[in-house]
Amino acid sequence: MRSGIILAGGRSTRFGGGEKSLKEVGGMPMICRVKGSLDNVVDEIIVSVRDEKQRDLVFPYLREITPFVYDELHDIGPLAGVNACLKAAKGEYVVVVACDMPFISPEVVDYLFKAAEGHDAAVPVRENGFIEPLHAVYRREAMIQAVDEAIRRGRRRIAAPLDYLKDVVYVPVEKLREIDPDLKTFVNVNRAEDMPAE
Ligand SMILES: Nc1nc2c(ncn2[C@@H]2O[C@H](COP(=O)(O)OP(=O)(O)OP(=O)(O)O)[C@@H](O)[C@H]2O)c(=O)[nH]1
């Protein structure tokens, strides 16, 4: 079984003004686009929000996306969402993505699931060594322990748990061009000016 975790508990401080995940790209809120991209590649989707208040305020019309999972730890950033959702998920493998990646490719996600099979994770890596831990597949049980360890050591960077996984497959991003030639799957909207025209 495969699970999909969509992280949406951020405060969108760089974007400024309003809930970033609900900003529309191509006439659809980004988070709905992300969900649509995962629908056919995973067996369940979990949306990670900070707390019930955030869900009620900003996702009133996304209630069909269940379950929502709330952070158990606060003010530590995305790792809090990963931590809570991994425990709620049922899949042996999970894909973790951000809500602000409007062009996620289902084919790339499927490729990463297959690459992770029998390993602890499949994480895209760029030629310059930059990795994409928020567009990656993890073996859930191994990642639960790795995230716990990172948090216990006070390490909050989203890449920190990788140091505690034994067997990570790094997938060259260039290899993924065979599936997604323009690598739009990694487009990440952090600021208002990052919003695609499409
Ligand atoms: N559940 C949860 N998700 C978070 C948290 N912080 C960030 N995220 C999510 O993690 C992903 C990456 O977040 P960032 O880019 O670091 O933060 P952001 O809120 O999107 O934007 P900034 O506030 O401008 O940094 C996004 O999908 C966020 O919604 C958190 O504290 N809890």
The ligand as a MOL file (V3000), in Angstrom:
LIG
                    3D

  0  0  0     0  0            999 V3000
M  V30 BEGIN CTAB
M  V30 COUNTS 32 34 0 0 0
M  V30 BEGIN ATOM
M  V30 1 N 2.3050 20.5250 9.0460 0
M  V30 2 C 3.1820 21.5110 8.8760 0
M  V30 3 N 3.5760 21.8340 7.6240 0
M  V30 4 C 4.4650 22.8610 7.4870 0
M  V30 5 C 4.9680 23.5890 8.5900 0
M  V30 6 N 5.8200 24.5460 8.1210 0
M  V30 7 C 5.8390 24.4040 6.7820 0
M  V30 8 N 5.0130 23.3910 6.3830 0
M  V30 9 C 4.7600 22.9310 5.0050 0
M  V30 10 O 5.9820 22.4340 4.4900 0
M  V30 11 C 6.1710 22.8240 3.1380 0
M  V30 12 C 7.4540 23.6350 3.0140 0
M  V30 13 O 7.3060 24.7590 3.8260 0
M  V30 14 P 8.2120 26.0290 3.7550 0
M  V30 15 O 8.4540 26.4100 2.3290 0
M  V30 16 O 9.4030 25.8130 4.6180 0
M  V30 17 O 7.2850 27.0830 4.4850 0
M  V30 18 P 6.0140 27.8360 3.9530 0
M  V30 19 O 5.0490 28.0410 5.0410 0
M  V30 20 O 5.4780 27.1990 2.7100 0
M  V30 21 O 6.5800 29.2450 3.5550 0
M  V30 22 P 7.4290 30.3070 4.4200 0
M  V30 23 O 6.6560 30.6500 5.6660 0
M  V30 24 O 7.5280 31.4600 3.4770 0
M  V30 25 O 8.7560 29.6460 4.7060 0
M  V30 26 C 4.9220 23.6040 2.7470 0
M  V30 27 O 4.0580 22.7000 2.0940 0
M  V30 28 C 4.3360 24.0560 4.0810 0
M  V30 29 O 2.9250 24.1720 4.0190 0
M  V30 30 C 4.5210 23.2190 9.9030 0
M  V30 31 O 4.8960 23.8060 10.9380 0
M  V30 32 N 3.6350 22.1790 9.9760 0
M  V30 END ATOM
M  V30 BEGIN BOND
M  V30 1 1 1 2
M  V30 2 2 2 3
M  V30 3 1 2 32
M  V30 4 1 3 4
M  V30 5 2 4 5
M  V30 6 1 4 8
M  V30 7 1 5 6
M  V30 8 1 5 30
M  V30 9 2 6 7
M  V30 10 1 7 8
M  V30 11 1 8 9
M  V30 12 1 9 10
M  V30 13 1 9 28
M  V30 14 1 10 11
M  V30 15 1 11 12
M  V30 16 1 11 26
M  V30 17 1 12 13
M  V30 18 1 13 14
M  V30 19 2 14 15
M  V30 20 1 14 16
M  V30 21 1 14 17
M  V30 22 1 17 18
M  V30 23 2 18 19
M  V30 24 1 18 20
M  V30 25 1 18 21
M  V30 26 1 21 22
M  V30 27 2 22 23
M  V30 28 1 22 24
M  V30 29 1 22 25
M  V30 30 1 26 27
M  V30 31 1 26 28
M  V30 32 1 28 29
M  V30 33 2 30 31
M  V30 34 1 30 32
M  V30 END BOND
M  V30 END CTAB
M  END
